[in-house]
Amino acid sequence: MSFNIRESKWEERQSAVLEMLNTEKPDIIGLQELKVLWGLDKLTQIDTWKVISQGVTGYQGYRPDGQTNGFLYNPEVFEVSNTGLFYLGDDHEKPGVENSWDDWQRTTVYATLKHKDTGKNFFFIATHYPVNWDPGCFNSTELIVERLSALNTNKYPVIMVGDFNCTKSSGALAGIEAFMRDARTYADTYYSEDNRNLYTYNAFGDESKARHKVDFIWYSHPALDAKYYEVITQETKKYGDVEYLSDHYPISAIIRF
């Protein structure tokens, strides 16, 4: 699963988000926009990572140095090793907005995961691209392809999830498409044809903002194969009493060796 949880309206949504995650129970969840927020009373602070990592039963997580990207995984399914991060900017080792390709510090987290039942490994990436697709998204794709070559020295198959802040038609993801497939396009089955073609950025229903397919689950093929894909909306499955779980729909896929 990939899910940009967004910071606004969090207290209104957190119980519905936890209900969704505990019901769907994805084996691994890439999360974006994990932040410490002020509560509605303007006095308390809310750590969204703490809420989610403690609220999703039986999961463990990785979120380095309070970054806005992280992931949760089911330790009964996976062993995790070789975790790390790099920054999306001119210097991949340098933190800070001044190094970024937009006005926010952007990171990519990664790990090697071993599937306990089969003993097979894959390399996992969770990322959040800049909002300016040119040059930010083009540069991010180039950097990720470069870092993959350097980090995935065992040449394990790769699963990469995230909010890419650009569409495939922009051309900014061509470097990824050259060696990976996206689950939306290639999954054997899906919730419905309409759901398969649904945008992932919903803007909390704000009609003044454009809708786009900017969230992806990518995987190496033929080493891996996507069996199912779904955009999780409050129309397909109702969680809590909110209209939207976030300004991005969570997306989910079943991927097999």
N, C-alpha and C positions, 0 to 999 in steps of 0.2 A: 504494500500500500504506500501511496504518497499523499501527504496532506499538509497544505499550508493552513495553519490554524488561525492566523491573523490575531492582532491584539485587541482591536476594538470590539466592544460589546461582549467581552470575554465572560464576565460574571453571569451574563444572561444565558450563555451558551455552554458553559463548561460541563454541566451535568449531562446535557444531550451529547456532547462530544465523547465523554467517558462512556455513556451508554452505548454509543455507536462502536467504539473501539472494543469494549468488552463483549459486545454481541458478535461483531464481525470476526474478531480474534485473528487478524492476519499474523503470519509467522514473523514478519518483519515490517516495520513502519518507518518510513522516512518522513521527518517532520521539519517544517520550515516556520520561521517567525516565532521562535521560542523566546520569550522576553519576560522580564520582571515588570509588572504593571502596577499602577496605583489602583486601589479598589474604588468602588463607587462612592464610598464615604470619604475619599480623598486622604485617608489617614493610613490605611493598611496597604501593604505591598503584597502582590500576588505573583509568585514564580510559576509561570505556566508550565515549565518543564517539570517542576516538582509536583504540580497538580496531576499532570498526565502520567509521569513515570511512577508515582505512587498510587495512582487511581486505576491503572490498567493491571488487573490482577495477574500475578505470576510472571510478569515480564521484567527483563533487565534492559538497561539502556546505556547509550554512549552519547555524551554531549560535552565536548572538550572546552574548558575554560569559559564557560558561560556563553558560548556562541549561540547564534540564532538557528543553527542547523543541528540536528541530532537524529538518532534512531532508537527505536525500541525493538527488542527481539524476544522470541520465546526460547528460553534456555533449555527446554526439553527437546527442542528441534535442532538448535544450532549451538556450536561452539564458536566463539568469536576471538580473533587474534589480530595482531598487526593493525591496530586502529591508528588513525591519525587524521590530520586536516591540512588543507592548504587554502590560501586566499586567492580569490578571483581579482587579480590586479596585475600591474606591471611587474611586481615582485611577488611571487607566490608564497614566499616565506614572511612577508611583511604585513602585519596587521595595520588597521587604521583606514579611515575614510579617504585620506589623501592618496592612498595607494589604489583605491578602488576605481572601477570604470563607471560608477555612478555615485550617488550621494550617501550610500550606505556601505558598511563593511560587509563584504560577501565572502562566504566560505563554502568549501566542499569538504565533507567528512567521508571517510572510507574505512573499510575493514575487510579482512578475510573471514569468511564464514564456512564452517564445515557442517554439512548436513549429517546428523548423527546416524540416521537409519541407513544411509547409503555409503557414508564415508567420503562423499564427494565434496569438493571445495568450489567456491565461487568468490569473486571479488565484488564487493558491494560499494556503491557510491550514492550519497544523498547530497543534492546541491540546490542552490537558489541563485539563478542568474540575475545580472543587473536589469534594470527596467529599460534602459536604452539599448535596443537590439543592435544598433550600429553606432559605435563599434563594440559595445559591451558584450552582447550575446555572441557575435562572431569571435571576439577575442577569447571569451570563456570556453567556447567549444574547442578552439585551437589549443588552449592551455590544458583542458581536461584530457584531450587525446594525447598530448605530450606527457602529462603526468601519469596517465594510465600506463604508458609504455615504460616509464621509469619505476613505478610502484608495483605493478602487477608482474613481478619478475618470473613467477611460476606459470604465467600465461593461463591462469584460470579463466573460465568463462565469467562474464561480467553481467551484473544487474545494476542499472543506474536509474534512480528515481529523482523527481524534484519538480519544482516550479521553475520553468525555463524562461518565463517572461517573453517568449516569442513563439511564433507558429512555425510549422514546417515550411510553409510557403514563403517565409521571410528569407530562406536560404541559410540562415544562421546555424541550423542544425545539420547541414549537409555532411559535415565532417563526422558526425555521430552516425547518421544514416548509412555512411559508407561501410560500416562494419557491424552495426547493430540493428535490430528490429524494434519497433514500438508495438506494445501489446494491443493498443487500440486497433491498429490496422491488421495485425497478423494473428490475433487469437482465434482459436478454432471455434469458440462459441462466445456469446456475449448476452447481456441482459435482454436487450432488444436492439433493433436496427436504429431506432431513434436515440436510444441511450448511447449507443456506440458513437454516434455522430454529434453528441451534445458537447457544447463548449464546457470548459472546466472553470473558467473565471466567470463568476456570476454577479460580482459587485454588490452583494447583499440586495440584489433586486433593483439597484439604481439604474433606471432606464436611460440616463444620460451617458452611461459608460458602455463602451463596446464590449461584446462578449467574444472570447477567443479560447481556442484549445491550446493552452500553454503548459499544462501539467502532463508529464509523461512517465511511463515505465518502459525502459529500454532493456534489451537482453541480447546476449550473444546467441547467434544461430549458426550452425545446427546443434551446438552443444546443449543449448537450452531451447525449450519450446513453450509458447504461451497457449494454455488450454482454455482460459476464460478471461474476460475483461468486463469491468463494470464501472460506471460513474455513479457514485452513491449520492443520491439526492433525497430530499424529504418527500418526494413524490414516489420514489421507488420503495423506500423503507422509511418509516416515520420514527425519528428518535427525539424524545422530549417534546416540548411545546413551542419550539422556535421554528421560524420559517426557513432559516439557513443555518447550517452548522458552521459555516465560515464564508468568506467572500470567494473562496475556491472550493469546488466540490472535491472531496476525497476520491481518489481513483484506486481501484484494486484489480489485481490480476492473479491468476493461478499459473505458476511457471514450473515446469518439470524438467529434470535432466533427461 
